[in-house]
Amino acid sequence: MFRKFCNWYLYSYLGWKKNITVEHPDKYILCLAPHTSNWDFFLGQIYSRAEGLKINFLMKKEWFFWPLGSLFKSLGGIPVWRDKHSSMTDNLAKTAIDSNQFGLCITPEGTRSYNPDWKKGFYFIALKAGIPILLYGVDYQKKLIECTKLFIPTGDFEKDIIEIKQYFSSFVGKYPQKFGY
């Protein structure tokens, strides 16, 4: 029932469209860009519910205060301590390897502000776990959610990130001036 409601709300009421040509394997990283607004989170939650996807996501630890912390964790949120040098990438890769199903959404910009220096964690989790990266673009101008590319990391981050950023270059975020690709 809730899935039907989310489907109606996203596609009929809000008028969004989708173009998903890539099948979702049992394990994957969902790389989502551009990320320029808190509305991206809301849109992603409605989309995942409408499509029946169970996807975890990373979010800075500052959002995990009471009562929001419990809510975000129940939605699949994983808090990130940016000021600590932890082995989060290794831990998430091990979790992916050990799990039968694994879906993790990461916004590579790591912030809603302009940032051309994308975070590398999404790439190295996928590389270490041997899982693909689904490239999901959100275009507010076209009201389009699109995934037409599954990317397998080669281990050459500098080369691969150019190709990944190129894929996202035509997408228009809610605040286009904040998208640094």
C-alpha positions in Angstrom: 0.0 0.0 0.0 2.8 2.5 1.0 4.7 1.5 -2.2 1.6 2.3 -4.3 1.3 5.7 -2.6 5.0 6.5 -3.1 4.7 5.5 -6.7 1.6 7.8 -7.3 3.2 10.6 -5.3 6.5 10.6 -7.1 5.4 9.9 -10.7 1.8 11.3 -10.9 1.6 14.0 -8.2 5.1 15.4 -8.4 5.5 14.6 -12.1 8.9 12.9 -12.0 10.0 10.3 -14.6 12.5 7.5 -14.5 14.9 6.1 -17.1 16.5 3.0 -15.5 18.1 0.7 -18.1 20.5 -1.0 -15.8 19.5 -4.1 -13.8 20.2 -3.9 -10.1 22.4 -6.9 -9.0 22.3 -8.3 -5.5 25.2 -6.2 -4.4 26.0 -2.7 -5.6 27.0 0.9 -4.7 24.5 3.4 -5.9 26.5 6.6 -6.8 24.0 9.5 -6.8 24.7 13.0 -8.2 24.3 15.8 -8.3 23.6 16.4 -4.6 22.8 20.1 -4.1 19.9 20.1 -1.7 18.3 18.3 1.3 15.4 17.6 -1.1 17.6 15.0 -2.7 17.2 12.9 0.4 13.5 13.2 0.4 13.3 12.4 -3.3 15.6 9.4 -2.9 13.5 8.0 0.0 10.3 8.3 -2.0 12.0 6.8 -5.1 13.3 3.8 -3.2 9.9 3.2 -1.6 8.1 3.5 -5.0 10.5 1.0 -6.6 10.7 -1.4 -3.6 14.4 -0.9 -3.2 16.1 -1.5 0.2 19.2 0.8 0.1 21.3 2.0 3.0 22.9 5.5 2.8 25.7 7.4 4.5 25.0 10.6 6.3 27.1 12.9 8.5 26.8 12.0 12.1 25.5 15.4 13.1 22.1 14.4 11.7 21.8 11.5 14.1 20.5 13.4 17.1 17.3 12.5 18.9 14.7 12.0 17.6 16.0 12.1 14.0 18.8 9.6 14.7 16.3 6.8 15.3 14.3 7.8 12.2 17.4 7.9 9.9 18.7 4.6 11.2 15.3 3.0 10.6 15.4 4.3 7.0 18.9 2.7 6.5 21.1 5.6 7.5 24.7 4.9 8.5 26.4 7.8 10.4 29.8 9.0 9.2 32.4 10.6 11.4 34.3 12.8 9.0 36.8 14.0 11.5 37.9 10.5 12.5 40.2 8.4 10.4 38.3 5.1 10.7 38.3 2.1 8.5 34.7 2.7 7.4 35.5 1.9 3.7 37.1 -1.4 4.7 34.2 -2.2 7.1 31.6 -1.5 4.5 33.4 -3.5 1.8 33.6 -6.5 4.3 29.9 -6.1 5.0 29.2 -6.2 1.3 31.3 -9.3 0.8 29.7 -11.1 3.7 26.1 -10.2 2.8 23.8 -11.9 0.3 22.4 -8.5 -0.7 24.0 -5.1 -0.3 22.8 -1.7 -1.6 24.5 1.5 -0.4 23.7 4.9 -1.8 26.5 7.4 -1.6 26.7 11.0 -2.9 30.3 11.3 -4.1 30.4 15.1 -3.6 30.1 14.4 0.2 28.2 17.7 0.7 25.4 19.8 -0.8 27.9 22.7 -1.4 30.1 23.1 -4.4 32.8 20.5 -4.3 34.8 19.4 -7.4 37.0 17.1 -5.3 34.7 14.1 -4.9 35.1 11.7 -2.0 36.7 8.4 -3.0 34.9 6.1 -0.5 32.2 4.9 -2.9 34.8 3.9 -5.4 37.0 2.0 -3.0 34.1 0.2 -1.2 33.1 -1.1 -4.7 36.6 -2.0 -5.7 37.5 -3.8 -2.4 34.2 -5.7 -2.4 34.3 -6.5 -6.1 30.9 -5.0 -6.7 29.6 -2.6 -9.4 28.7 1.0 -9.1 25.3 2.1 -10.4 25.5 5.7 -11.7 22.2 7.4 -10.8 21.6 11.0 -12.0 18.9 13.3 -10.7 17.9 16.0 -13.0 15.5 18.6 -11.5 15.1 20.5 -14.8 13.8 17.5 -16.6 12.3 15.9 -13.4 14.2 12.8 -14.3 15.8 10.0 -12.3 18.2 8.1 -14.6 20.5 5.1 -14.4 21.9 4.0 -17.7 25.4 2.9 -16.7 26.8 0.2 -14.4 30.5 1.0 -13.7 33.1 -1.6 -12.7 36.1 0.0 -11.0 39.4 -0.8 -12.7 41.6 0.3 -9.8 42.8 3.4 -11.7 40.9 5.9 -9.7 42.1 9.0 -11.5 41.1 7.6 -14.9 37.8 6.1 -13.7 36.6 9.3 -11.8 36.9 11.2 -15.1 34.5 8.8 -16.8 32.2 8.8 -13.8 32.1 12.6 -13.6 31.5 12.8 -17.4 28.4 10.6 -17.0 26.9 13.1 -14.5 27.9 16.3 -16.4 24.6 16.8 -18.1 22.4 16.4 -15.0 21.0 19.6 -13.4 20.7 19.6 -9.6 18.1 21.6 -7.7 20.8 24.3 -7.2 23.0 23.9 -10.4 25.7 26.3 -9.2 26.4 23.9 -6.3 27.3 21.0 -8.5 31.0 20.5 -8.9 31.9 17.8 -11.4 
